[in-house]
Amino acid sequence: MRHPLKDSVLASLSHSDYYGLGVIVIRIPEQQEVSLLDGKMFIREGDDTAEVTEVSRMLEIGKRFTAG
């Protein structure tokens, strides 16, 4: 994980009480560029995290960061 992403995630960790249980809340702030984990790209699909393996899908995701 790249340092800008790691730093922003660590800075936005919080703890909440949920019916007497401790819950760690991890917020992922908006990023300016695509981040990879071990050279792989992942996206959220509903409640799941899925690896992106198709080059065309990777290019499509990359456009989200260059359009602004």
Secondary structure by P-SEA (a helix, b strand, c coil): ccaaaaaaaaaaccccccccbbbbbbbbccccbbbbcccbbbbbcccbbbbbccaaaaaaaaaaaacc
